[in-house]
Amino acid sequence: MRDLDICETDPARAFLVNFHGTRHVVEAARRTGAAVAHISTDAVFDGKSERPYTESDIANPPTVYGRAKLRAEEVVKTLPSFWVFRVSILFGPGKANLVADAVRTVGEGGEVLAPRDQTANATYTPDAARKIAEVVGSGRCGLYHLANQGSCSRFELVRRAVDLAGLDAGKIRGAASAEMGRPAARLKYAVMEMRALEQAGFTLPRPWPEALAEYVPMILPRP
């Protein structure tokens, strides 16, 4: 359950899905001796840092979603063997995401309002999946930040995507998060440093603009 605003307005359901669901998986893994790879989020941080967050930084989530995901992380870490991967701004094939939604909306003649003041990492799901498989396959358990290299705002990400699609990037309008009237707080700064991957000797995923350039042609209408 990834929608921050739904989680904020329905905390019981948010914890049921994002924490208790994970807890049940962990309990089953403990009984069978299995390891668990868990996907978490940059929303566990408070967004007040002035430098990229590392895996050792204290988590202090301001939202229901972030608190539920942090509790899930904590229960996963009680296992003898685990992986926790914190990701951010997911885009890629197979599921709705803000990049595909923006390209479709502009392609249909509409405009998109995107926050200028939320800076984070972007994560191309095929790149993340390959890196997760590599890390899990290595047996090097632990907590990892995982995203494509570089940082961007959501405004920058979708504007670049629309431009790559050959559409009018002027249809992407930037706004302050406070103007968008969302129930859940948004993190102003949630950039993550992938220190654990580097220290373990893994190569980092490619920069996000390269991944975006690969993805955008996949979502364009076929002639």
C-alpha positions as CSV (number, residue, x, y, z in Angstrom):
1,M,0.0,0.0,0.0
2,R,2.1,2.8,-1.4
3,D,-0.3,5.8,-1.6
4,L,0.9,8.2,1.1
5,D,-2.4,10.1,1.2
6,I,-4.6,7.0,1.6
7,C,-2.2,5.8,4.3
8,E,-2.5,9.1,6.1
9,T,-6.3,9.0,6.1
10,D,-6.6,5.3,6.9
11,P,-3.7,4.5,9.3
12,A,-5.2,1.2,10.5
13,R,-5.3,-0.2,7.0
14,A,-1.8,1.2,6.3
15,F,-0.3,-0.6,9.3
16,L,-2.4,-3.8,8.5
17,V,-0.9,-4.0,5.0
18,N,2.5,-2.5,5.3
19,F,3.5,-3.6,8.8
20,H,1.4,-6.6,9.9
21,G,1.5,-8.1,6.4
22,T,5.3,-8.0,6.6
23,R,5.3,-9.4,10.1
24,H,3.4,-12.4,9.0
25,V,5.9,-13.1,6.3
26,V,8.7,-12.7,8.8
27,E,7.0,-15.2,11.2
28,A,6.7,-17.7,8.4
29,A,10.3,-17.2,7.4
30,R,11.5,-17.7,11.0
31,R,9.6,-21.0,11.2
32,T,11.0,-22.3,8.0
33,G,14.5,-20.9,8.2
34,A,14.0,-18.7,5.2
35,A,15.6,-15.4,4.5
36,V,13.5,-12.3,3.5
37,A,14.2,-9.6,1.0
38,H,12.0,-6.6,1.8
39,I,11.4,-3.5,-0.3
40,S,11.2,-0.3,1.8
41,T,11.3,3.4,1.0
42,D,13.0,6.7,1.4
43,A,9.9,7.8,3.3
44,V,11.4,6.5,6.5
45,F,13.5,9.7,6.7
46,D,12.3,13.1,7.8
47,G,13.3,15.1,4.7
48,K,15.2,17.7,6.7
49,S,18.7,16.7,5.8
50,E,21.0,18.9,3.8
51,R,23.1,16.0,2.5
52,P,22.2,12.5,1.1
53,Y,21.0,10.1,3.7
54,T,23.1,7.0,4.4
55,E,22.0,3.6,5.7
56,S,23.3,4.5,9.1
57,D,21.3,7.8,9.4
58,I,18.5,7.8,11.9
59,A,15.0,7.3,10.4
60,N,12.3,9.6,11.6
61,P,9.3,9.4,9.3
62,P,6.7,12.2,9.4
63,T,4.0,10.2,7.7
64,V,1.8,7.2,8.5
65,Y,3.2,5.4,5.4
66,G,6.8,6.0,6.5
67,R,6.2,4.9,10.1
68,A,4.5,1.7,8.9
69,K,7.4,0.9,6.5
70,L,9.9,1.6,9.3
71,R,8.2,-0.8,11.6
72,A,8.3,-3.4,8.8
73,E,12.0,-2.8,8.4
74,E,12.5,-3.4,12.1
75,V,10.7,-6.7,12.1
76,V,12.5,-7.9,9.0
77,K,15.9,-7.1,10.7
78,T,15.1,-9.5,13.5
79,L,15.7,-12.4,11.1
80,P,19.2,-14.1,11.0
81,S,19.3,-13.5,7.2
82,F,17.6,-10.5,5.6
83,W,17.8,-7.8,3.0
84,V,16.1,-4.4,3.2
85,F,16.2,-2.3,0.0
86,R,15.1,1.3,0.3
87,V,13.9,2.7,-3.1
88,S,12.5,6.0,-4.3
89,I,10.3,7.4,-7.1
90,L,9.7,4.1,-9.0
91,F,9.1,4.1,-12.7
92,G,9.2,1.3,-15.2
93,P,7.1,-1.2,-17.2
94,G,4.2,-3.2,-15.8
95,K,2.7,-0.8,-13.3
96,A,1.2,2.7,-13.3
97,N,3.7,5.4,-12.3
98,L,4.0,9.1,-12.5
99,V,6.3,9.1,-15.6
100,A,3.8,7.0,-17.6
101,D,0.9,9.0,-16.3
102,A,2.5,12.3,-17.2
103,V,3.4,11.2,-20.8
104,R,-0.1,9.9,-21.3
105,T,-1.8,13.0,-20.0
106,V,0.3,15.4,-22.1
107,G,-0.1,13.1,-25.1
108,E,-3.9,13.5,-24.7
109,G,-3.6,17.3,-24.6
110,G,-3.7,17.7,-20.9
111,E,-1.4,19.4,-18.4
112,V,0.4,18.0,-15.4
113,L,1.0,19.7,-12.0
114,A,4.3,18.4,-10.5
115,P,6.1,19.4,-7.3
116,R,9.3,21.4,-7.8
117,D,10.4,21.2,-4.1
118,Q,10.6,17.4,-3.5
119,T,14.2,16.3,-4.3
120,A,14.9,12.6,-4.2
121,N,16.3,9.7,-6.3
122,A,14.5,8.0,-9.2
123,T,14.5,4.2,-9.5
124,Y,14.0,2.4,-12.7
125,T,12.4,-0.9,-11.7
126,P,14.2,-3.2,-14.1
127,D,17.6,-1.8,-12.9
128,A,16.5,-2.2,-9.3
129,A,15.3,-5.8,-9.9
130,R,18.7,-6.8,-11.5
131,K,20.6,-5.2,-8.6
132,I,18.4,-6.9,-6.0
133,A,19.0,-10.3,-7.7
134,E,22.7,-9.6,-7.7
135,V,22.9,-8.6,-4.0
136,V,20.6,-11.4,-2.8
137,G,22.5,-13.9,-4.9
138,S,25.8,-12.8,-3.3
139,G,24.5,-13.7,0.1
140,R,25.6,-10.3,1.5
141,C,22.7,-9.5,3.8
142,G,21.9,-6.1,5.2
143,L,20.2,-2.7,4.6
144,Y,20.8,-1.1,1.2
145,H,19.8,2.1,-0.4
146,L,19.0,1.4,-4.1
147,A,18.2,3.8,-6.9
148,N,19.6,5.1,-10.1
149,Q,22.4,7.5,-9.7
150,G,21.7,11.2,-9.4
151,S,18.9,13.2,-7.9
152,C,16.0,15.1,-9.3
153,S,12.6,16.6,-8.4
154,R,9.5,15.0,-9.6
155,F,9.0,18.1,-11.8
156,E,12.4,17.5,-13.4
157,L,11.7,13.8,-13.9
158,V,8.4,14.1,-15.6
159,R,9.4,17.1,-17.6
160,R,12.4,15.2,-19.0
161,A,10.2,12.2,-19.8
162,V,7.7,14.4,-21.7
163,D,10.5,16.0,-23.6
164,L,12.0,12.6,-24.5
165,A,8.6,11.6,-25.8
166,G,8.7,14.5,-28.2
167,L,5.8,16.2,-26.5
168,D,5.4,19.8,-25.2
169,A,7.3,19.9,-21.9
170,G,5.6,23.2,-21.2
171,K,2.5,21.2,-20.3
172,I,4.3,20.2,-17.1
173,R,3.7,22.9,-14.6
174,G,5.8,23.1,-11.4
175,A,4.2,23.9,-8.0
176,A,5.2,24.0,-4.4
177,S,4.0,20.9,-2.4
178,A,2.0,23.0,-0.1
179,E,-0.1,24.3,-3.0
180,M,-1.1,20.8,-4.0
181,G,-3.3,20.1,-0.9
182,R,-2.2,16.6,-0.1
183,P,-3.1,15.0,3.3
184,A,0.3,13.5,3.9
185,A,3.5,15.6,4.3
186,R,6.0,15.4,1.5
187,L,9.7,15.2,2.1
188,K,11.6,18.2,0.7
189,Y,14.8,16.3,0.5
190,A,15.0,12.5,0.4
191,V,18.2,11.8,-1.6
192,M,19.8,8.6,-0.6
193,E,23.5,7.7,-0.8
194,M,24.2,4.1,-1.8
195,R,27.1,3.7,0.6
196,A,26.3,0.1,1.5
197,L,26.3,-1.1,-2.1
198,E,29.6,0.6,-2.7
199,Q,31.2,-0.7,0.4
200,A,30.1,-4.2,-0.4
201,G,31.8,-3.9,-3.8
202,F,28.7,-3.7,-6.0
203,T,28.5,-1.3,-9.0
204,L,25.8,1.3,-8.8
205,P,22.9,1.4,-11.2
206,R,23.3,3.8,-14.2
207,P,22.2,7.5,-13.9
208,W,18.5,8.1,-14.0
209,P,18.4,10.0,-17.3
210,E,19.9,7.0,-19.1
211,A,17.3,4.7,-17.6
212,L,14.5,7.2,-18.4
213,A,15.7,7.4,-22.0
214,E,15.3,3.6,-22.3
215,Y,11.9,3.6,-20.7
216,V,10.0,6.4,-22.4
217,P,9.9,4.8,-25.9
218,M,8.2,1.7,-24.3
219,I,5.2,3.8,-23.2
220,L,4.6,5.8,-26.4
221,P,1.6,4.8,-28.6
222,R,2.6,2.5,-31.4
223,P,2.1,4.0,-34.9
